[in-house]
Amino acid sequence: MTERLDSPEDICRALTGRLGREPDPDVWQLLLDDEYVAGTISLGSGADDALYSMDELLDRYRRLREFAKTVRGREGSTPRRTPPAMRLPANAAIEAETKIAAIEAADLPEVRAFRERVLGGRLLGWREAHAWLAERFEKRRVWTRIHLPTSYPRSSSSRPNPWEARTAIAFYETGAQLQGGNWADTELDYLHCVCDVLVDIYQWDDIGDEVALFVLTGMPPNRSGGRFAYVPPPEDADLRNGTITMQVSARLGPRELMGLYSDYRSSLLDEGVRVREVSAGVAAQAVFIAAANDGRSWAQAMRDWNHEHGGERHYAERRLFTRDCRAAYQRVMGRELGWRGAARGGLEPRGLQPSPDTSAEIKRELWQRIEEQEKRRRERRHARRRNAGEGQGKDIP
């Protein structure tokens, strides 16, 4: 028979023996707050009838210990790196559209005026254009009010709104200079304002100096079929809780888009397994335990669950209820549930939460709108049938 563990002191001694040292005091307090220690205490004749075994407690301690290391070192640690965005390949139609747009863009007054005033009415060669940009970035002044990107190459729009760029272009076409800048500042800002106008008209990808090089050389910019970008979740959450944003050309077909999305997602998460969909039951349990995490005990939370959701799944063992709630929260939020435990001194109260009456009111209004929409659809269908019947000389009931 396994040794009885009748108190937290017995659990601490047993854990010390397993670890070979005394447990971390902060992690031990977390185990107490999460009621893992209470769940490991013997309930009857021996430790075998406890809710948690010592092996489970040890595993929990080690995971909390790793998490504590992360939290303690977070202040001086390197933030989670945001993966680079992915430009989608352009098909033949997109490439042709870009070439035609470049041909027609040469006729725009803004482009004509820049090439005439700054380039002397000619186009630069490819290497010459890069040297032109590098020289002006090197010789420009550095001052606080300048609208240009802070480094070469161009990384963002020089003016936040297209009308500001057009106003600046009209200003430069009179031979004026950028206030506070020199000739290099003026020519660069003039160029980037023309780029802003082109991006606004043709929706070209504003990446690097591709649009600027079109103005200088006449070579069409590289156009993509869209763009994937990834916004990671908080540092302690699963990467699958991040967000992928898409800007996609309508010319890309669904199958092609699905393949590109799958490749990009796999490159982010480095996994070959399909993410299982979160069921309605798991989602409901995760929401419940998040709301119940207000200082009440696991035993009280289980009683409340059985009262509110017992028809879906009724729990008789707190251990199973705790396991399922933690797993549900982990599946939805991508991180472990930090259980607040029974109310103790110093525990901050939860923020204000809406009452059940508010949720019920919203549901009633939603169903009322649905019923009204369905009523209007029936009336429109009946009107169409009546009009069709009158055209054929028939009576519609």
TORKOL-4160 file (C-alpha; in steps of 0.2 Angstrom, whole numbers, padded with zeros to 4 digits, m for minus):
397
<pt num="1" X="0000" Y="0000" Z="0000"/>
<pt num="2" X="0006" Y="0017" Z="m0004"/>
<pt num="3" X="0012" Y="0029" Z="0010"/>
<pt num="4" X="m0002" Y="0040" Z="0017"/>
<pt num="5" X="0000" Y="0058" Z="0014"/>
<pt num="6" X="m0012" Y="0067" Z="0027"/>
<pt num="7" X="m0006" Y="0085" Z="0026"/>
<pt num="8" X="0003" Y="0098" Z="0016"/>
<pt num="9" X="0018" Y="0095" Z="0026"/>
<pt num="10" X="0018" Y="0077" Z="0021"/>
<pt num="11" X="0016" Y="0082" Z="0003"/>
<pt num="12" X="0031" Y="0095" Z="0004"/>
<pt num="13" X="0042" Y="0082" Z="0012"/>
<pt num="14" X="0038" Y="0069" Z="m0002"/>
<pt num="15" X="0040" Y="0082" Z="m0016"/>
<pt num="16" X="0057" Y="0087" Z="m0008"/>
<pt num="17" X="0062" Y="0069" Z="m0009"/>
<pt num="18" X="0057" Y="0067" Z="m0027"/>
<pt num="19" X="0067" Y="0083" Z="m0032"/>
<pt num="20" X="0082" Y="0081" Z="m0021"/>
<pt num="21" X="0080" Y="0099" Z="m0014"/>
<pt num="22" X="0066" Y="0110" Z="m0006"/>
<pt num="23" X="0053" Y="0115" Z="m0019"/>
<pt num="24" X="0053" Y="0133" Z="m0026"/>
<pt num="25" X="0042" Y="0143" Z="m0013"/>
<pt num="26" X="0033" Y="0153" Z="m0027"/>
<pt num="27" X="0029" Y="0137" Z="m0036"/>
<pt num="28" X="0024" Y="0128" Z="m0020"/>
<pt num="29" X="0012" Y="0142" Z="m0017"/>
<pt num="30" X="0004" Y="0141" Z="m0034"/>
<pt num="31" X="0001" Y="0122" Z="m0031"/>
<pt num="32" X="m0007" Y="0127" Z="m0015"/>
<pt num="33" X="m0018" Y="0140" Z="m0023"/>
<pt num="34" X="m0023" Y="0128" Z="m0037"/>
<pt num="35" X="m0028" Y="0115" Z="m0024"/>
<pt num="36" X="m0016" Y="0102" Z="m0032"/>
<pt num="37" X="m0009" Y="0099" Z="m0014"/>
<pt num="38" X="m0026" Y="0097" Z="m0007"/>
<pt num="39" X="m0030" Y="0085" Z="m0021"/>
<pt num="40" X="m0015" Y="0074" Z="m0017"/>
<pt num="41" X="m0019" Y="0072" Z="0002"/>
<pt num="42" X="m0026" Y="0055" Z="0006"/>
<pt num="43" X="m0045" Y="0054" Z="0007"/>
<pt num="44" X="m0046" Y="0037" Z="0015"/>
<pt num="45" X="m0035" Y="0022" Z="0018"/>
<pt num="46" X="m0020" Y="0027" Z="0008"/>
<pt num="47" X="m0013" Y="0038" Z="m0006"/>
<pt num="48" X="m0021" Y="0028" Z="m0020"/>
<pt num="49" X="m0038" Y="0036" Z="m0017"/>
<pt num="50" X="m0032" Y="0054" Z="m0018"/>
<pt num="51" X="m0037" Y="0065" Z="m0033"/>
<pt num="52" X="m0019" Y="0067" Z="m0039"/>
<pt num="53" X="m0005" Y="0055" Z="m0038"/>
<pt num="54" X="0013" Y="0061" Z="m0033"/>
<pt num="55" X="0018" Y="0058" Z="m0051"/>
<pt num="56" X="0005" Y="0070" Z="m0057"/>
<pt num="57" X="0009" Y="0083" Z="m0043"/>
<pt num="58" X="0028" Y="0082" Z="m0048"/>
<pt num="59" X="0024" Y="0084" Z="m0067"/>
<pt num="60" X="0013" Y="0099" Z="m0062"/>
<pt num="61" X="0027" Y="0107" Z="m0052"/>
<pt num="62" X="0040" Y="0105" Z="m0066"/>
<pt num="63" X="0028" Y="0114" Z="m0078"/>
<pt num="64" X="0025" Y="0128" Z="m0066"/>
<pt num="65" X="0043" Y="0129" Z="m0063"/>
<pt num="66" X="0047" Y="0131" Z="m0081"/>
<pt num="67" X="0033" Y="0144" Z="m0083"/>
<pt num="68" X="0040" Y="0154" Z="m0068"/>
<pt num="69" X="0057" Y="0154" Z="m0076"/>
<pt num="70" X="0050" Y="0162" Z="m0091"/>
<pt num="71" X="0040" Y="0175" Z="m0081"/>
<pt num="72" X="0055" Y="0180" Z="m0070"/>
<pt num="73" X="0066" Y="0182" Z="m0085"/>
<pt num="74" X="0054" Y="0190" Z="m0097"/>
<pt num="75" X="0059" Y="0208" Z="m0092"/>
<pt num="76" X="0076" Y="0205" Z="m0099"/>
<pt num="77" X="0072" Y="0192" Z="m0112"/>
<pt num="78" X="0071" Y="0195" Z="m0131"/>
<pt num="79" X="0052" Y="0197" Z="m0137"/>
<pt num="80" X="0045" Y="0184" Z="m0147"/>
<pt num="81" X="0050" Y="0187" Z="m0165"/>
<pt num="82" X="0036" Y="0191" Z="m0178"/>
<pt num="83" X="0038" Y="0180" Z="m0193"/>
<pt num="84" X="0041" Y="0189" Z="m0209"/>
<pt num="85" X="0026" Y="0192" Z="m0221"/>
<pt num="86" X="0024" Y="0182" Z="m0236"/>
<pt num="87" X="0021" Y="0189" Z="m0253"/>
<pt num="88" X="0010" Y="0178" Z="m0264"/>
<pt num="89" X="0015" Y="0174" Z="m0282"/>
<pt num="90" X="0007" Y="0184" Z="m0296"/>
<pt num="91" X="m0001" Y="0175" Z="m0310"/>
<pt num="92" X="0000" Y="0180" Z="m0329"/>
<pt num="93" X="m0015" Y="0191" Z="m0328"/>
<pt num="94" X="m0009" Y="0201" Z="m0313"/>
<pt num="95" X="0008" Y="0203" Z="m0321"/>
<pt num="96" X="0000" Y="0209" Z="m0337"/>
<pt num="97" X="m0011" Y="0221" Z="m0327"/>
<pt num="98" X="0005" Y="0228" Z="m0319"/>
<pt num="99" X="0014" Y="0231" Z="m0335"/>
<pt num="100" X="m0001" Y="0239" Z="m0343"/>
<pt num="101" X="m0003" Y="0250" Z="m0328"/>
<pt num="102" X="0016" Y="0255" Z="m0329"/>
<pt num="103" X="0013" Y="0260" Z="m0347"/>
<pt num="104" X="m0002" Y="0271" Z="m0343"/>
<pt num="105" X="0006" Y="0278" Z="m0327"/>
<pt num="106" X="0019" Y="0286" Z="m0337"/>
<pt num="107" X="0006" Y="0298" Z="m0344"/>
<pt num="108" X="0001" Y="0304" Z="m0327"/>
<pt num="109" X="0005" Y="0323" Z="m0325"/>
<pt num="110" X="0013" Y="0319" Z="m0308"/>
<pt num="111" X="0025" Y="0307" Z="m0316"/>
<pt num="112" X="0028" Y="0317" Z="m0331"/>
<pt num="113" X="0032" Y="0333" Z="m0321"/>
<pt num="114" X="0044" Y="0324" Z="m0309"/>
<pt num="115" X="0054" Y="0316" Z="m0323"/>
<pt num="116" X="0055" Y="0332" Z="m0332"/>
<pt num="117" X="0060" Y="0343" Z="m0317"/>
<pt num="118" X="0071" Y="0331" Z="m0308"/>
<pt num="119" X="0078" Y="0319" Z="m0320"/>
<pt num="120" X="0079" Y="0331" Z="m0335"/>
<pt num="121" X="0066" Y="0323" Z="m0346"/>
<pt num="122" X="0075" Y="0305" Z="m0346"/>
<pt num="123" X="0074" Y="0289" Z="m0337"/>
<pt num="124" X="0089" Y="0282" Z="m0327"/>
<pt num="125" X="0097" Y="0265" Z="m0329"/>
<pt num="126" X="0094" Y="0252" Z="m0316"/>
<pt num="127" X="0111" Y="0254" Z="m0307"/>
<pt num="128" X="0111" Y="0272" Z="m0310"/>
<pt num="129" X="0094" Y="0273" Z="m0301"/>
<pt num="130" X="0100" Y="0264" Z="m0286"/>
<pt num="131" X="0115" Y="0276" Z="m0285"/>
<pt num="132" X="0104" Y="0291" Z="m0287"/>
<pt num="133" X="0093" Y="0285" Z="m0271"/>
<pt num="134" X="0109" Y="0280" Z="m0261"/>
<pt num="135" X="0117" Y="0297" Z="m0264"/>
<pt num="136" X="0102" Y="0307" Z="m0259"/>
<pt num="137" X="0099" Y="0297" Z="m0243"/>
<pt num="138" X="0117" Y="0299" Z="m0239"/>
<pt num="139" X="0117" Y="0318" Z="m0241"/>
<pt num="140" X="0100" Y="0322" Z="m0234"/>
<pt num="141" X="0098" Y="0332" Z="m0218"/>
<pt num="142" X="0092" Y="0323" Z="m0202"/>
<pt num="143" X="0079" Y="0334" Z="m0194"/>
<pt num="144" X="0063" Y="0330" Z="m0183"/>
<pt num="145" X="0049" Y="0336" Z="m0194"/>
<pt num="146" X="0054" Y="0327" Z="m0210"/>
<pt num="147" X="0041" Y="0316" Z="m0218"/>
<pt num="148" X="0053" Y="0304" Z="m0226"/>
<pt num="149" X="0057" Y="0286" Z="m0220"/>
<pt num="150" X="0071" Y="0286" Z="m0207"/>
<pt num="151" X="0082" Y="0274" Z="m0217"/>
<pt num="152" X="0085" Y="0268" Z="m0235"/>
<pt num="153" X="0076" Y="0260" Z="m0243"/>
<pt num="154" X="0059" Y="0267" Z="m0242"/>
<pt num="155" X="0049" Y="0257" Z="m0230"/>
<pt num="156" X="0033" Y="0267" Z="m0228"/>
<pt num="157" X="0022" Y="0280" Z="m0236"/>
<pt num="158" X="0030" Y="0298" Z="m0234"/>
<pt num="159" X="0013" Y="0306" Z="m0232"/>
<pt num="160" X="m0001" Y="0298" Z="m0222"/>
<pt num="161" X="m0015" Y="0303" Z="m0235"/>
<pt num="162" X="m0015" Y="0304" Z="m0254"/>
<pt num="163" X="m0021" Y="0322" Z="m0254"/>
<pt num="164" X="m0006" Y="0328" Z="m0243"/>
<pt num="165" X="0005" Y="0320" Z="m0256"/>
<pt num="166" X="m0004" Y="0329" Z="m0271"/>
<pt num="167" X="m0002" Y="0345" Z="m0261"/>
<pt num="168" X="0016" Y="0343" Z="m0259"/>
<pt num="169" X="0018" Y="0338" Z="m0277"/>
<pt num="170" X="0010" Y="0354" Z="m0283"/>
<pt num="171" X="0021" Y="0363" Z="m0271"/>
<pt num="172" X="0037" Y="0356" Z="m0278"/>
<pt num="173" X="0031" Y="0358" Z="m0296"/>
<pt num="174" X="0033" Y="0377" Z="m0293"/>
<pt num="175" X="0052" Y="0375" Z="m0289"/>
<pt num="176" X="0049" Y="0376" Z="m0270"/>
<pt num="177" X="0061" Y="0367" Z="m0257"/>
<pt num="178" X="0056" Y="0356" Z="m0243"/>
<pt num="179" X="0056" Y="0367" Z="m0227"/>
<pt num="180" X="0071" Y="0364" Z="m0216"/>
<pt num="181" X="0079" Y="0352" Z="m0229"/>
<pt num="182" X="0092" Y="0353" Z="m0243"/>
<pt num="183" X="0091" Y="0348" Z="m0261"/>
<pt num="184" X="0092" Y="0329" Z="m0257"/>
<pt num="185" X="0078" Y="0330" Z="m0245"/>
<pt num="186" X="0067" Y="0340" Z="m0258"/>
<pt num="187" X="0070" Y="0327" Z="m0272"/>
<pt num="188" X="0067" Y="0312" Z="m0261"/>
<pt num="189" X="0051" Y="0319" Z="m0253"/>
<pt num="190" X="0045" Y="0324" Z="m0270"/>
<pt num="191" X="0049" Y="0306" Z="m0277"/>
<pt num="192" X="0040" Y="0298" Z="m0262"/>
<pt num="193" X="0025" Y="0309" Z="m0264"/>
<pt num="194" X="0023" Y="0303" Z="m0282"/>
<pt num="195" X="0025" Y="0285" Z="m0276"/>
<pt num="196" X="0011" Y="0288" Z="m0264"/>
<pt num="197" X="m0001" Y="0294" Z="m0278"/>
<pt num="198" X="0004" Y="0279" Z="m0288"/>
<pt num="199" X="0001" Y="0267" Z="m0274"/>
<pt num="200" X="m0016" Y="0275" Z="m0271"/>
<pt num="201" X="m0021" Y="0274" Z="m0289"/>
<pt num="202" X="m0015" Y="0257" Z="m0294"/>
<pt num="203" X="m0014" Y="0248" Z="m0277"/>
<pt num="204" X="0004" Y="0243" Z="m0280"/>
<pt num="205" X="0013" Y="0234" Z="m0267"/>
<pt num="206" X="0022" Y="0248" Z="m0256"/>
<pt num="207" X="0037" Y="0237" Z="m0252"/>
<pt num="208" X="0055" Y="0243" Z="m0253"/>
<pt num="209" X="0059" Y="0255" Z="m0267"/>
<pt num="210" X="0050" Y="0246" Z="m0281"/>
<pt num="211" X="0038" Y="0260" Z="m0284"/>
<pt num="212" X="0051" Y="0273" Z="m0283"/>
<pt num="213" X="0062" Y="0263" Z="m0296"/>
<pt num="214" X="0047" Y="0263" Z="m0308"/>
<pt num="215" X="0047" Y="0282" Z="m0307"/>
<pt num="216" X="0066" Y="0283" Z="m0310"/>
<pt num="217" X="0068" Y="0269" Z="m0323"/>
<pt num="218" X="0051" Y="0265" Z="m0330"/>
<pt num="219" X="0052" Y="0247" Z="m0326"/>
<pt num="220" X="0036" Y="0240" Z="m0319"/>
<pt num="221" X="0036" Y="0236" Z="m0300"/>
<pt num="222" X="0034" Y="0218" Z="m0295"/>
<pt num="223" X="0016" Y="0215" Z="m0291"/>
<pt num="224" X="0011" Y="0200" Z="m0280"/>
<pt num="225" X="m0005" Y="0191" Z="m0279"/>
<pt num="226" X="m0008" Y="0196" Z="m0261"/>
<pt num="227" X="0001" Y="0196" Z="m0244"/>
<pt num="228" X="0000" Y="0185" Z="m0229"/>
<pt num="229" X="0006" Y="0192" Z="m0212"/>
<pt num="230" X="0006" Y="0184" Z="m0195"/>
<pt num="231" X="0002" Y="0193" Z="m0178"/>
<pt num="232" X="0008" Y="0182" Z="m0164"/>
<pt num="233" X="m0001" Y="0179" Z="m0148"/>
<pt num="234" X="0005" Y="0184" Z="m0130"/>
<pt num="235" X="0022" Y="0176" Z="m0126"/>
<pt num="236" X="0014" Y="0163" Z="m0115"/>
<pt num="237" X="0001" Y="0157" Z="m0127"/>
<pt num="238" X="0001" Y="0144" Z="m0141"/>
<pt num="239" X="0006" Y="0150" Z="m0158"/>
<pt num="240" X="m0010" Y="0143" Z="m0165"/>
<pt num="241" X="m0019" Y="0157" Z="m0155"/>
<pt num="242" X="m0010" Y="0170" Z="m0166"/>
<pt num="243" X="m0019" Y="0179" Z="m0181"/>
<pt num="244" X="m0015" Y="0177" Z="m0200"/>
<pt num="245" X="m0021" Y="0192" Z="m0210"/>
<pt num="246" X="m0023" Y="0191" Z="m0229"/>
<pt num="247" X="m0024" Y="0203" Z="m0243"/>
<pt num="248" X="m0027" Y="0193" Z="m0258"/>
<pt num="249" X="m0030" Y="0197" Z="m0276"/>
<pt num="250" X="m0048" Y="0192" Z="m0282"/>
<pt num="251" X="m0039" Y="0184" Z="m0297"/>
<pt num="252" X="m0032" Y="0170" Z="m0286"/>
<pt num="253" X="m0043" Y="0155" Z="m0286"/>
<pt num="254" X="m0049" Y="0146" Z="m0270"/>
<pt num="255" X="m0039" Y="0130" Z="m0273"/>
<pt num="256" X="m0023" Y="0141" Z="m0276"/>
<pt num="257" X="m0027" Y="0151" Z="m0261"/>
<pt num="258" X="m0029" Y="0136" Z="m0250"/>
<pt num="259" X="m0013" Y="0129" Z="m0255"/>
<pt num="260" X="m0003" Y="0145" Z="m0251"/>
<pt num="261" X="m0012" Y="0147" Z="m0235"/>
<pt num="262" X="m0008" Y="0130" Z="m0229"/>
<pt num="263" X="0011" Y="0132" Z="m0234"/>
<pt num="264" X="0012" Y="0148" Z="m0225"/>
<pt num="265" X="0003" Y="0142" Z="m0209"/>
<pt num="266" X="0015" Y="0126" Z="m0209"/>
<pt num="267" X="0030" Y="0137" Z="m0210"/>
<pt num="268" X="0024" Y="0147" Z="m0195"/>
<pt num="269" X="0019" Y="0133" Z="m0183"/>
<pt num="270" X="0031" Y="0120" Z="m0190"/>
<pt num="271" X="0018" Y="0106" Z="m0188"/>
<pt num="272" X="0011" Y="0093" Z="m0200"/>
<pt num="273" X="m0004" Y="0089" Z="m0190"/>
<pt num="274" X="m0021" Y="0096" Z="m0193"/>
<pt num="275" X="m0028" Y="0107" Z="m0179"/>
<pt num="276" X="m0044" Y="0100" Z="m0172"/>
<pt num="277" X="m0059" Y="0110" Z="m0172"/>
<pt num="278" X="m0065" Y="0116" Z="m0155"/>
<pt num="279" X="m0082" Y="0108" Z="m0151"/>
<pt num="280" X="m0096" Y="0118" Z="m0144"/>
<pt num="281" X="m0095" Y="0108" Z="m0128"/>
<pt num="282" X="m0077" Y="0111" Z="m0126"/>
<pt num="283" X="m0080" Y="0130" Z="m0130"/>
<pt num="284" X="m0094" Y="0131" Z="m0117"/>
<pt num="285" X="m0084" Y="0123" Z="m0103"/>
<pt num="286" X="m0069" Y="0134" Z="m0107"/>
<pt num="287" X="m0081" Y="0150" Z="m0105"/>
<pt num="288" X="m0089" Y="0143" Z="m0090"/>
<pt num="289" X="m0072" Y="0140" Z="m0080"/>
<pt num="290" X="m0066" Y="0157" Z="m0085"/>
<pt num="291" X="m0081" Y="0165" Z="m0078"/>
<pt num="292" X="m0080" Y="0153" Z="m0062"/>
<pt num="293" X="m0062" Y="0158" Z="m0059"/>
<pt num="294" X="m0067" Y="0171" Z="m0047"/>
<pt num="295" X="m0060" Y="0165" Z="m0031"/>
<pt num="296" X="m0072" Y="0150" Z="m0028"/>
<pt num="297" X="m0065" Y="0133" Z="m0025"/>
<pt num="298" X="m0065" Y="0119" Z="m0038"/>
<pt num="299" X="m0078" Y="0109" Z="m0028"/>
<pt num="300" X="m0090" Y="0124" Z="m0029"/>
<pt num="301" X="m0086" Y="0127" Z="m0047"/>
<pt num="302" X="m0091" Y="0109" Z="m0050"/>
<pt num="303" X="m0107" Y="0111" Z="m0041"/>
<pt num="304" X="m0111" Y="0126" Z="m0051"/>
<pt num="305" X="m0107" Y="0117" Z="m0067"/>
<pt num="306" X="m0118" Y="0103" Z="m0063"/>
<pt num="307" X="m0132" Y="0115" Z="m0058"/>
<pt num="308" X="m0131" Y="0125" Z="m0075"/>
<pt num="309" X="m0124" Y="0112" Z="m0087"/>
<pt num="310" X="m0128" Y="0095" Z="m0079"/>
<pt num="311" X="m0139" Y="0090" Z="m0093"/>
<pt num="312" X="m0124" Y="0091" Z="m0105"/>
<pt num="313" X="m0112" Y="0082" Z="m0094"/>
<pt num="314" X="m0113" Y="0079" Z="m0075"/>
<pt num="315" X="m0098" Y="0077" Z="m0065"/>
<pt num="316" X="m0096" Y="0066" Z="m0049"/>
<pt num="317" X="m0077" Y="0067" Z="m0047"/>
<pt num="318" X="m0069" Y="0084" Z="m0045"/>
<pt num="319" X="m0053" Y="0077" Z="m0052"/>
<pt num="320" X="m0061" Y="0074" Z="m0069"/>
<pt num="321" X="m0070" Y="0090" Z="m0069"/>
<pt num="322" X="m0054" Y="0099" Z="m0065"/>
<pt num="323" X="m0045" Y="0090" Z="m0079"/>
<pt num="324" X="m0058" Y="0093" Z="m0092"/>
<pt num="325" X="m0059" Y="0112" Z="m0088"/>
<pt num="326" X="m0041" Y="0114" Z="m0089"/>
<pt num="327" X="m0040" Y="0105" Z="m0105"/>
<pt num="328" X="m0054" Y="0115" Z="m0112"/>
<pt num="329" X="m0047" Y="0132" Z="m0107"/>
<pt num="330" X="m0030" Y="0126" Z="m0114"/>
<pt num="331" X="m0038" Y="0122" Z="m0131"/>
<pt num="332" X="m0047" Y="0138" Z="m0133"/>
<pt num="333" X="m0034" Y="0151" Z="m0126"/>
<pt num="334" X="m0018" Y="0142" Z="m0130"/>
<pt num="335" X="m0011" Y="0144" Z="m0112"/>
<pt num="336" X="m0014" Y="0136" Z="m0095"/>
<pt num="337" X="m0028" Y="0141" Z="m0083"/>
<pt num="338" X="m0021" Y="0150" Z="m0068"/>
<pt num="339" X="m0034" Y="0145" Z="m0055"/>
<pt num="340" X="m0037" Y="0159" Z="m0042"/>
<pt num="341" X="m0042" Y="0147" Z="m0029"/>
<pt num="342" X="m0053" Y="0150" Z="m0014"/>
<pt num="343" X="m0054" Y="0168" Z="m0008"/>
<pt num="344" X="m0039" Y="0173" Z="0003"/>
<pt num="345" X="m0032" Y="0190" Z="0009"/>
<pt num="346" X="m0025" Y="0201" Z="m0004"/>
<pt num="347" X="m0035" Y="0193" Z="m0018"/>
<pt num="348" X="m0042" Y="0206" Z="m0030"/>
<pt num="349" X="m0060" Y="0205" Z="m0035"/>
<pt num="350" X="m0065" Y="0201" Z="m0053"/>
<pt num="351" X="m0070" Y="0215" Z="m0064"/>
<pt num="352" X="m0088" Y="0219" Z="m0068"/>
<pt num="353" X="m0096" Y="0205" Z="m0078"/>
<pt num="354" X="m0113" Y="0207" Z="m0087"/>
<pt num="355" X="m0128" Y="0199" Z="m0079"/>
<pt num="356" X="m0137" Y="0184" Z="m0086"/>
<pt num="357" X="m0152" Y="0195" Z="m0089"/>
<pt num="358" X="m0142" Y="0205" Z="m0101"/>
<pt num="359" X="m0137" Y="0190" Z="m0111"/>
<pt num="360" X="m0155" Y="0184" Z="m0111"/>
<pt num="361" X="m0161" Y="0201" Z="m0117"/>
<pt num="362" X="m0148" Y="0201" Z="m0132"/>
<pt num="363" X="m0154" Y="0184" Z="m0137"/>
<pt num="364" X="m0173" Y="0189" Z="m0137"/>
<pt num="365" X="m0169" Y="0204" Z="m0147"/>
<pt num="366" X="m0159" Y="0194" Z="m0159"/>
<pt num="367" X="m0173" Y="0181" Z="m0162"/>
<pt num="368" X="m0185" Y="0195" Z="m0164"/>
<pt num="369" X="m0174" Y="0202" Z="m0178"/>
<pt num="370" X="m0173" Y="0185" Z="m0186"/>
<pt num="371" X="m0192" Y="0183" Z="m0185"/>
<pt num="372" X="m0195" Y="0200" Z="m0193"/>
<pt num="373" X="m0183" Y="0196" Z="m0207"/>
<pt num="374" X="m0191" Y="0180" Z="m0210"/>
<pt num="375" X="m0208" Y="0188" Z="m0210"/>
<pt num="376" X="m0202" Y="0201" Z="m0223"/>
<pt num="377" X="m0195" Y="0187" Z="m0234"/>
<pt num="378" X="m0212" Y="0178" Z="m0234"/>
<pt num="379" X="m0221" Y="0194" Z="m0239"/>
<pt num="380" X="m0209" Y="0197" Z="m0253"/>
<pt num="381" X="m0211" Y="0179" Z="m0259"/>
<pt num="382" X="m0230" Y="0181" Z="m0258"/>
<pt num="383" X="m0229" Y="0197" Z="m0268"/>
<pt num="384" X="m0218" Y="0190" Z="m0281"/>
<pt num="385" X="m0230" Y="0175" Z="m0283"/>
<pt num="386" X="m0245" Y="0187" Z="m0284"/>
<pt num="387" X="m0237" Y="0198" Z="m0297"/>
<pt num="388" X="m0233" Y="0183" Z="m0307"/>
<pt num="389" X="m0250" Y="0176" Z="m0306"/>
<pt num="390" X="m0258" Y="0192" Z="m0311"/>
<pt num="391" X="m0248" Y="0193" Z="m0326"/>
<pt num="392" X="m0255" Y="0175" Z="m0331"/>
<pt num="393" X="m0272" Y="0180" Z="m0326"/>
<pt num="394" X="m0272" Y="0168" Z="m0311"/>
<pt num="395" X="m0279" Y="0171" Z="m0293"/>
<pt num="396" X="m0266" Y="0168" Z="m0280"/>
<pt num="397" X="m0273" Y="0164" Z="m0262"/>
